[in-house]
Amino acid sequence: LDGKLVQWERLNRAVDPPPAGLLQSTGWQSARRAEREAFVYVKMWKPKGVECTTDMRNKRNVIAALGRLPGVSDRIFPVGRLDVDSSGLLLLTSDGHLVNSLLRAGERKRKLYYVSTHARASDEQIRRLAAGVTITTVAQRDGRAKTLTAPTRRCVVLRAATPESPNRIRVELIEGRNRQIRKMCEVLGLRVTKLHRVGFAGIDLVGCPRPGSWCFLSERELDVLDGMDRG
């Protein structure tokens, strides 16, 4: 991660998620509660300008922006990325299994964004965004950068205008290609002026009222992520 070797297996859970029918198993629940105490689970309102890197040589790294967490000595990592020009919900954890399960290609979780553009999107532009447009993105695979030119998956796009943000739309994705929303809008002649994530994998920004604020995930939120982990 960020050019450093991370022993993810050391960070992985000792307790695998149970089959759906055993979710209420007292033994599993007790083991999971003990495991939760061994890991750190945090959500943050990432401010614009902060980079999702743990490299402390980068002055804009997310760990410096987060600040010292009381009682926490474990190294934590962001779950996925939110580009430097975007703001909003970011999950961080020391649980390597959770990182892997939430980002696994076959089990992409829903992400919800509010997006403002330089001009009001037409009905046709909204329809095309929802249907999918062809974009070119770069992804890291096996330590190498690979270019992908392909249509985006169908997504949900709705108007979400307010008096302060008359050109705002609401976008819900199930994939997460690099700068995807910005590139989708660019293809259709729309320039993104603000991009703010408010939901990821069933978690929202409740408890993080302002840029830079953070909180530990609640038991209810951890239950939601455990449900996601079972697919």
C-alpha positions as CSV (number, residue, x, y, z in Angstrom):
1,L,0.0,0.0,0.0
2,D,1.5,3.4,-1.1
3,G,4.7,1.5,-2.0
4,K,5.0,-0.3,1.3
5,L,4.5,-4.0,2.1
6,V,1.4,-4.6,4.2
7,Q,0.9,-8.0,5.8
8,W,-2.8,-8.1,5.1
9,E,-3.1,-11.7,6.4
10,R,-2.1,-10.4,9.8
11,L,-4.8,-7.9,9.7
12,N,-7.5,-10.3,8.4
13,R,-10.2,-11.6,10.7
14,A,-9.9,-14.7,12.7
15,V,-13.7,-15.1,12.4
16,D,-15.2,-15.7,9.0
17,P,-18.7,-14.5,8.3
18,P,-21.3,-17.2,9.0
19,P,-23.7,-18.7,6.5
20,A,-26.9,-16.5,6.4
21,G,-28.8,-19.1,8.4
22,L,-26.3,-18.9,11.3
23,L,-26.2,-15.1,11.6
24,Q,-28.0,-15.3,14.9
25,S,-25.6,-18.0,16.3
26,T,-24.7,-17.0,19.8
27,G,-21.2,-18.4,19.4
28,W,-20.5,-16.6,16.3
29,Q,-21.9,-13.3,17.6
30,S,-19.7,-13.6,20.7
31,A,-16.6,-14.2,18.6
32,R,-17.4,-11.4,16.3
33,R,-17.9,-8.9,19.2
34,A,-14.5,-9.9,20.6
35,E,-13.0,-9.5,17.1
36,R,-14.5,-6.0,16.7
37,E,-12.7,-4.9,19.8
38,A,-9.4,-6.0,18.2
39,F,-9.8,-3.8,15.1
40,V,-10.5,-0.2,14.5
41,Y,-13.5,1.0,12.3
42,V,-13.8,4.7,11.5
43,K,-15.8,6.9,9.2
44,M,-14.7,10.4,8.2
45,W,-15.9,13.4,6.2
46,K,-12.9,13.8,4.0
47,P,-12.4,17.4,3.1
48,K,-11.6,18.5,-0.5
49,G,-7.8,18.7,-0.9
50,V,-7.0,15.6,1.3
51,E,-5.5,12.6,-0.5
52,C,-6.4,9.0,0.3
53,T,-2.9,8.0,1.0
54,T,-1.2,6.8,4.2
55,D,2.2,8.0,3.0
56,M,3.2,10.5,5.7
57,R,5.7,12.1,3.3
58,N,2.7,13.5,1.5
59,K,1.6,16.5,3.5
60,R,-2.0,16.1,2.3
61,N,-2.3,12.5,3.5
62,V,-5.5,11.3,5.0
63,I,-3.9,10.1,8.3
64,A,-2.6,13.6,9.1
65,A,-6.0,15.0,8.2
66,L,-7.7,12.5,10.5
67,G,-5.5,13.3,13.4
68,R,-4.7,11.1,16.4
69,L,-7.4,8.7,17.4
70,P,-7.8,8.3,21.2
71,G,-6.7,4.8,22.4
72,V,-5.7,3.7,18.9
73,S,-2.2,2.5,18.1
74,D,-3.0,0.3,15.1
75,R,-2.2,1.5,11.6
76,I,-5.4,2.1,9.7
77,F,-6.1,2.2,5.9
78,P,-8.8,3.8,3.8
79,V,-11.3,1.5,2.2
80,G,-11.0,2.5,-1.4
81,R,-10.3,6.0,-2.6
82,L,-12.0,9.3,-2.9
83,D,-10.1,11.6,-5.3
84,V,-8.4,14.7,-3.9
85,D,-10.9,17.1,-5.5
86,S,-13.9,15.3,-3.9
87,S,-15.2,15.4,-0.4
88,G,-17.4,13.2,1.8
89,L,-17.7,9.8,3.3
90,L,-14.5,7.7,3.7
91,L,-14.2,4.5,5.7
92,L,-10.9,3.6,7.4
93,T,-10.0,0.4,9.3
94,S,-7.3,-1.9,10.5
95,D,-9.4,-4.9,9.4
96,G,-7.8,-6.1,6.2
97,H,-10.6,-8.6,5.6
98,L,-13.2,-5.8,5.5
99,V,-11.1,-3.9,3.0
100,N,-10.9,-6.9,0.7
101,S,-14.5,-7.8,1.0
102,L,-15.9,-4.3,0.3
103,L,-13.6,-3.8,-2.7
104,R,-13.8,-7.2,-4.2
105,A,-14.7,-6.8,-7.9
106,G,-17.5,-9.2,-7.9
107,E,-19.2,-7.7,-4.8
108,R,-19.0,-4.0,-5.4
109,K,-21.1,-2.0,-2.9
110,R,-23.3,0.9,-3.6
111,K,-21.9,4.4,-3.4
112,L,-24.0,7.5,-3.3
113,Y,-22.9,11.0,-4.5
114,Y,-24.2,14.5,-4.9
115,V,-22.7,16.0,-8.0
116,S,-22.9,19.6,-9.1
117,T,-22.0,20.6,-12.7
118,H,-21.2,23.8,-14.4
119,A,-24.5,23.7,-16.3
120,R,-27.9,22.1,-15.6
121,A,-27.9,18.5,-17.0
122,S,-30.6,18.0,-19.6
123,D,-33.1,15.1,-19.4
124,E,-31.2,13.4,-22.2
125,Q,-27.8,13.8,-20.4
126,I,-29.3,12.3,-17.3
127,R,-30.7,9.4,-19.3
128,R,-27.4,8.7,-20.9
129,L,-25.5,8.9,-17.6
130,A,-27.8,6.3,-16.1
131,A,-27.6,4.0,-19.1
132,G,-23.8,4.1,-19.1
133,V,-21.2,5.9,-21.2
134,T,-17.8,4.7,-22.5
135,I,-14.9,6.1,-20.6
136,T,-11.2,5.4,-20.3
137,T,-9.7,4.8,-16.9
138,V,-6.5,3.5,-15.4
139,A,-6.4,0.8,-12.7
140,Q,-3.6,-0.9,-10.8
141,R,-3.6,-4.7,-11.4
142,D,-0.8,-6.8,-10.0
143,G,1.3,-3.8,-9.4
144,R,1.0,-2.5,-13.0
145,A,-1.1,0.3,-14.4
146,K,-3.6,-0.9,-16.9
147,T,-5.9,1.1,-19.2
148,L,-9.5,0.2,-19.6
149,T,-11.9,1.7,-22.2
150,A,-15.4,0.3,-21.6
151,P,-18.9,1.4,-20.9
152,T,-19.9,2.2,-17.3
153,R,-22.5,0.0,-15.7
154,R,-26.1,1.2,-15.4
155,C,-26.6,3.4,-12.4
156,V,-29.2,5.6,-10.8
157,V,-29.1,9.3,-11.7
158,L,-31.8,11.7,-10.3
159,R,-32.1,15.5,-10.1
160,A,-31.3,16.8,-6.6
161,A,-31.4,20.6,-7.1
162,T,-31.5,23.0,-4.2
163,P,-31.6,26.9,-4.3
164,E,-27.9,26.8,-3.4
165,S,-27.1,24.1,-5.9
166,P,-29.5,24.4,-8.9
167,N,-27.4,22.1,-11.1
168,R,-27.0,19.2,-8.6
169,I,-27.8,15.6,-9.4
170,R,-27.7,12.5,-7.3
171,V,-25.7,9.5,-8.6
172,E,-25.7,6.0,-7.2
173,L,-23.0,3.6,-8.5
174,I,-22.1,0.0,-7.9
175,E,-18.6,0.3,-9.5
176,G,-15.7,2.5,-8.7
177,R,-13.5,3.3,-11.6
178,N,-10.9,6.0,-11.2
179,R,-12.6,9.5,-11.4
180,Q,-15.6,7.7,-12.9
181,I,-18.3,10.3,-12.4
182,R,-16.1,13.2,-13.5
183,K,-15.2,11.3,-16.7
184,M,-18.8,10.3,-17.4
185,C,-20.0,13.9,-17.1
186,E,-17.1,15.1,-19.3
187,V,-18.1,12.7,-22.1
188,L,-21.5,14.5,-22.2
189,G,-20.1,18.0,-22.0
190,L,-20.7,18.5,-18.3
191,R,-17.9,19.8,-16.0
192,V,-18.1,18.7,-12.4
193,T,-17.7,21.6,-10.0
194,K,-18.4,19.7,-6.8
195,L,-18.5,16.0,-5.9
196,H,-19.5,14.8,-2.5
197,R,-20.0,11.2,-1.3
198,V,-22.7,10.7,1.3
199,G,-23.1,6.9,1.3
200,F,-21.0,3.7,0.9
201,A,-21.9,0.1,1.6
202,G,-24.9,1.1,3.7
203,I,-23.0,3.6,5.8
204,D,-23.7,7.4,5.8
205,L,-22.2,10.6,7.2
206,V,-24.4,10.7,10.4
207,G,-22.1,11.5,13.2
208,C,-19.7,13.5,11.0
209,P,-21.3,16.9,10.7
210,R,-18.6,18.9,9.0
211,P,-15.4,18.5,6.8
212,G,-12.6,16.8,8.8
213,S,-14.9,15.4,11.4
214,W,-14.9,11.6,12.2
215,C,-16.4,9.0,14.5
216,F,-16.0,5.3,15.3
217,L,-18.6,3.1,13.6
218,S,-21.5,2.2,15.8
219,E,-22.5,-1.4,16.5
220,R,-25.5,-1.0,14.1
221,E,-23.1,0.2,11.3
222,L,-20.8,-2.8,11.9
223,D,-23.8,-5.1,11.7
224,V,-24.6,-3.5,8.3
225,L,-21.0,-4.2,7.1
226,D,-21.2,-7.7,8.4
227,G,-24.4,-8.1,6.3
228,M,-22.6,-6.7,3.3
229,D,-19.7,-9.1,3.9
230,R,-22.1,-12.1,3.5
231,G,-23.0,-10.7,0.1
